[in-house]
Amino acid sequence: MQRIYLDYAATTPVLPEVLEAMVPYFSGEFGNASGVYSWSRTARQALDQARDQVAKVLGAQPEEIVFTGGGSESDNLAIKGAAWAYRDRGRHIITSAIEHHAVLEACHWLEGQGFEVTYLPVNGEGLVDPQSVKEALRPDTILVTIMHANNEVGTIQPIAEIGEIVRDTKAVFHTDAVQTAGVLDINVDHLNVDLLTLSGHKLYGPKGVGALYVRKGTRLVPMIHGGGHERRRRAGTENVPGIVGLARALEITHSERESENARLQALRDKLISGLSAIPYTRVNGSLAQRLPNNVNVCFEFIEGESLLLTLDMRGVAASSGSACTSGSLEPSHVLLAMGLPHEIAHGSLRLTLGRGTTEADVDYVLGEIPQIVERLRAMSPLYRG
């Protein structure tokens, strides 16, 4: 049976070169980077090199990079840490209605702590209007957090333009770049951001490791207390193999992104074109401002879960949205925020491509999905084809 993986937005396999870089630090060079003897010095040198590698891709200084346990932790540290650090200035936060749950839930938690959050709407393509950010800013706004690109529909936000607006205020600007690291330019000065989130397993690195860029002069209250690790911004013995892997993965994907993006975009467009030929199909997200590997569609008159299960039986791994909500029966909050009615949002399918995706994979999927959709619609009492 075919085995085709089309859920690279959920997670990616570790590249062989990344694994090779990590292996020595699991057993041979296992020292705690906080010690003073040779084993520790070797681990510390590996951390320093990884910090340099990440900083170089971001156009940042090494001391501005904080290593964490993943993207969700980085988001929480950025949002809660900045909110608590600047609460003497105000308690107003701005975000969008389509953020990842790591951002939305952090904001919901802060609301319970006396902060006020404005959730900006998006248009039908999932785009945040920079003017709406400008209009939402208040004298007591301390933080703006808008994702670089949406993990479900692939829409790329005008982060640099929003950053220009926020720069003229006293607010701190954070972006979740988990989906764009290794895919788009994430130079922090080009994006005009103060805080930026990365995750290892989204860019062919290991799970359980992330990074947060913190612009020099930006204050954060740490969320994990203990030792003085990461310049007292994140306590806990550093995950040296994971950090080495994250840095190597970012370095590789960043250096090869232009050629890989061109390849993936051609496959993406072929998929979108083929799926759009199916009657009663809607492509979700912006076609112009879109990640090169993202396809998100809704098929009317069917349930997305039935489609996913049938695809799985035919050897295709896909999703209906964020992997963090895969057990939910509720339609995507992103699609609802974009104005789709519940009954259409329930029929969503996300296909995300990656380094292992071939044209033969795309051809196979385009041969299977029309048959599956037709069969499922034939069982629907709502469909009169």
C-alpha positions in Angstrom: 0.0 0.0 0.0 1.1 3.6 -0.7 2.4 5.5 2.3 2.2 9.3 1.6 2.8 11.8 4.3 1.1 15.2 3.7 1.0 16.7 7.2 4.3 18.5 7.4 2.7 21.4 9.2 2.0 19.1 12.1 5.6 17.7 12.3 8.5 16.8 10.2 11.1 14.0 10.2 14.5 14.7 11.5 17.0 15.2 8.6 19.9 12.7 8.6 22.4 15.5 8.9 20.6 16.9 11.9 20.6 13.5 13.6 24.3 13.1 12.9 25.0 16.4 14.6 22.9 15.5 17.6 24.2 11.9 18.3 27.5 12.8 20.0 25.7 14.7 22.8 23.5 11.9 23.9 26.2 9.7 25.4 29.8 10.5 24.4 29.6 14.2 25.2 26.9 14.1 27.8 28.1 16.8 30.2 25.9 19.4 31.9 26.7 22.7 30.2 26.6 24.5 33.5 29.7 22.7 35.0 33.3 23.7 34.9 35.1 20.5 33.8 35.9 19.3 30.3 32.7 17.4 29.7 30.7 20.5 30.6 32.9 22.8 28.5 32.3 20.7 25.5 28.6 20.9 26.0 28.8 24.6 26.6 30.8 25.1 23.3 28.0 23.1 21.5 25.4 25.4 23.0 27.3 28.5 22.1 27.8 27.4 18.5 24.0 26.5 18.3 23.1 30.0 19.7 25.4 31.6 17.1 23.8 29.5 14.3 20.3 30.5 15.2 21.2 34.1 15.8 22.9 34.3 12.3 19.7 33.2 10.6 17.6 35.7 12.5 20.0 38.5 12.1 20.2 38.7 15.8 22.9 38.6 18.6 23.6 35.3 20.3 22.6 36.7 23.7 19.1 37.4 22.3 18.4 33.7 21.8 16.6 31.7 24.5 16.3 28.0 24.1 13.1 26.4 25.4 11.2 23.1 25.4 9.2 23.9 22.2 7.1 26.4 20.4 4.3 26.4 22.9 6.7 27.2 25.7 8.3 30.0 23.7 4.9 31.5 22.9 3.9 31.4 26.6 7.2 32.9 27.7 6.9 35.7 25.2 3.3 36.5 26.0 3.0 35.9 29.7 6.6 37.0 30.3 6.1 40.3 28.5 2.7 40.9 30.0 4.0 40.5 33.6 7.1 42.5 32.9 5.2 45.5 31.5 2.1 45.4 33.6 3.1 48.7 35.3 2.6 50.4 31.9 -0.8 48.9 31.1 -2.8 45.7 30.8 -4.0 45.7 27.2 -2.9 43.1 24.7 -3.7 42.8 21.0 -3.8 39.5 19.0 -5.8 38.0 16.2 -8.7 35.6 16.2 -6.8 32.9 14.2 -3.7 32.5 16.3 -2.3 29.1 17.4 -3.9 27.8 20.6 -0.5 28.3 22.4 -1.1 32.1 21.9 -4.9 32.2 22.3 -4.9 30.1 25.5 -2.0 32.2 27.0 -4.1 35.3 26.2 -7.2 33.7 27.8 -5.2 32.9 30.9 -4.0 36.5 31.2 -7.6 37.7 30.9 -8.2 35.8 34.1 -5.3 37.7 35.7 -6.8 41.1 35.0 -5.5 41.8 31.5 -7.7 42.9 28.6 -7.2 41.3 25.2 -8.5 42.6 21.8 -8.9 39.7 19.3 -8.7 41.3 15.9 -10.8 39.9 13.1 -9.5 38.7 9.7 -10.9 38.9 6.2 -12.1 36.0 4.1 -8.5 35.1 3.2 -7.4 35.0 6.8 -5.4 38.3 6.6 -5.0 40.8 9.5 -5.5 44.4 8.3 -2.5 46.4 9.7 -4.9 49.4 9.9 -7.0 47.4 12.4 -3.9 46.9 14.6 -3.3 50.7 14.5 -6.9 51.4 15.4 -6.8 48.9 18.3 -3.6 50.4 19.9 -4.2 52.3 23.1 -2.0 54.2 25.5 -2.1 51.1 27.8 -1.3 48.5 25.1 1.8 46.6 26.2 1.9 43.7 23.8 0.9 42.9 20.2 1.2 39.2 19.1 0.4 38.3 15.5 1.5 35.0 13.9 3.9 35.2 10.9 1.8 32.6 8.9 -1.3 30.6 9.8 -0.7 26.9 10.5 -4.0 25.9 9.1 -4.7 27.9 5.9 -1.1 29.1 5.2 -1.9 32.8 4.9 1.2 34.9 5.5 0.6 38.0 7.6 2.0 41.5 6.8 4.3 41.3 9.9 6.8 43.9 8.8 4.1 46.5 8.1 2.4 45.7 11.5 5.8 46.0 13.2 6.3 49.4 11.7 3.0 50.5 13.3 3.8 49.0 16.7 7.4 50.4 16.7 5.9 53.9 17.1 4.4 52.9 20.4 5.6 51.6 23.7 4.2 48.1 23.0 6.3 45.0 22.5 5.7 43.1 19.2 5.8 39.3 19.1 5.3 36.9 16.2 4.9 33.1 16.2 7.2 32.0 13.3 6.8 28.3 14.0 5.4 27.7 10.5 7.8 30.0 8.6 11.2 29.3 10.0 13.3 27.7 7.3 10.6 28.7 4.8 10.5 32.5 4.8 12.8 35.3 5.7 12.7 35.5 9.5 15.3 38.3 9.9 14.0 40.1 13.0 15.0 43.5 11.8 13.2 43.0 8.5 10.1 41.9 10.4 10.3 44.7 13.0 9.7 42.3 15.9 10.9 42.2 19.5 10.0 38.6 20.2 9.9 35.6 17.7 9.1 32.0 18.4 10.7 28.9 16.7 10.1 25.2 17.1 12.5 22.4 16.2 10.2 19.7 15.0 8.5 22.0 12.4 11.7 22.4 10.4 13.2 18.9 10.3 14.7 19.1 13.8 13.8 17.1 16.9 10.7 17.5 19.0 10.8 19.0 22.5 13.0 21.9 21.7 12.3 25.5 20.7 13.8 29.0 20.7 12.6 32.5 21.5 14.3 35.6 20.1 14.2 38.4 22.7 15.4 41.8 21.4 18.0 43.4 23.6 16.3 45.7 26.1 13.0 43.7 26.0 12.0 42.6 29.5 10.5 39.2 30.3 9.4 37.7 33.6 10.5 34.0 33.5 7.8 31.3 33.6 10.1 28.6 34.8 12.1 29.4 38.0 15.2 27.6 39.2 18.8 28.1 38.2 20.3 30.9 36.2 20.1 29.1 32.8 19.6 31.1 29.6 20.6 34.4 31.2 18.0 33.8 33.9 15.1 33.8 31.4 14.4 30.0 31.4 15.6 27.8 34.2 16.5 24.1 33.6 19.4 22.1 32.3 19.7 22.8 28.6 18.8 20.0 26.2 22.1 20.0 24.4 21.3 17.3 21.7 18.0 19.0 20.9 19.4 22.5 20.8 22.2 21.3 18.5 19.6 19.6 16.3 17.3 22.7 16.1 20.2 24.9 15.1 21.5 22.6 12.4 18.0 22.1 11.0 17.4 25.8 10.9 20.7 26.3 9.2 20.0 23.7 6.5 16.4 24.7 5.7 17.3 28.4 5.6 20.2 27.8 3.2 18.1 25.7 0.9 14.7 27.5 1.2 14.6 29.2 -2.2 15.1 26.1 -4.3 12.8 24.0 -2.0 10.1 26.6 -1.9 10.0 26.7 -5.7 9.7 22.9 -5.9 7.0 22.8 -3.3 5.0 25.7 -4.7 4.7 23.9 -8.1 3.4 20.8 -6.3 1.1 22.9 -4.2 -0.4 24.7 -7.2 -1.0 21.4 -8.9 -2.8 20.1 -5.9 -4.9 23.3 -5.6 -5.8 23.2 -9.3 -6.8 19.5 -9.2 -8.9 19.8 -6.1 -10.6 22.9 -7.2 -12.0 21.0 -10.2 -14.2 19.0 -7.7 -17.6 20.6 -7.6 -18.6 22.5 -4.4 -15.0 22.9 -3.3 -13.6 26.0 -1.7 -9.9 26.9 -1.3 -9.2 28.5 2.1 -6.6 31.2 2.7 -4.9 33.7 0.5 -3.7 32.4 -2.9 -1.2 35.3 -3.3 0.2 35.5 0.3 0.5 31.8 1.0 3.1 29.4 2.4 4.6 27.4 -0.5 3.6 24.0 1.0 0.1 24.6 2.2 -3.2 23.4 0.7 -6.4 23.9 2.6 -9.8 23.2 1.1 -13.4 22.6 2.1 -15.6 20.1 0.4 -19.3 20.8 0.9 -21.7 18.0 2.0 -19.1 15.8 3.7 -17.5 15.5 7.1 -13.7 16.1 7.2 -13.2 13.3 9.7 -14.7 10.7 7.3 -12.4 12.0 4.5 -9.3 11.8 6.7 -10.1 8.2 7.9 -10.6 7.1 4.3 -7.4 8.7 3.1 -5.6 7.0 5.9 -6.9 3.6 4.8 -5.5 4.5 1.4 -2.1 5.3 2.8 -2.3 9.1 2.9 -1.7 11.1 6.1 -3.4 14.4 6.2 -5.3 16.6 8.7 -8.3 18.9 8.9 -6.3 21.7 10.7 -4.0 22.1 13.7 -2.5 18.9 15.1 -3.1 20.4 18.6 -6.9 20.1 18.1 -7.1 16.9 16.1 -9.3 15.2 18.8 -11.9 18.0 18.7 -15.2 17.6 16.9 -15.6 21.3 16.6 -14.8 23.0 13.3 -11.6 25.0 13.0 -11.7 28.4 14.8 -9.6 29.7 12.0 -12.1 28.9 9.3 -15.0 30.2 11.5 -13.1 33.5 12.0 -12.7 33.7 8.2 -16.5 33.7 7.9 -17.2 30.1 6.9 -20.4 28.5 8.2 -20.1 25.5 10.5 -21.5 23.1 8.0 -18.8 24.0 5.4 -15.9 24.3 7.9 -16.6 20.7 9.0 -15.6 19.5 5.6 -12.0 20.9 5.7 -8.9 19.2 4.5 -5.3 20.4 5.1 -2.5 18.9 2.9 1.0 20.2 3.7 3.9 19.2 1.6 7.6 18.7 2.5 11.0 17.4 1.5 9.7 13.9 1.0 6.8 14.9 -1.2 7.0 13.9 -4.9 4.9 14.7 -8.0 3.9 11.0 -7.9 2.5 11.5 -4.4 0.4 14.5 -5.7 -0.8 12.5 -8.7 -1.9 9.7 -6.4 -3.8 12.0 -4.0 -5.5 13.7 -7.0 -6.6 10.3 -8.2 -8.0 9.3 -4.8 -9.7 12.3 -3.3 -12.3 12.9 -6.1 -13.4 9.3 -5.7 -13.6 9.5 -1.9 -15.5 12.8 -2.0 -18.0 11.4 -4.5 -18.6 8.3 -2.3 -19.0 10.3 0.9 -21.4 12.8 -0.8 -23.5 9.9 -2.1 -24.2 9.0 1.5 -25.1 12.5 2.5 -28.8 13.4 2.7 -27.8 17.0 2.0 -26.2 16.4 -1.4 -28.2 16.4 -4.6 -25.4 16.2 -7.2 
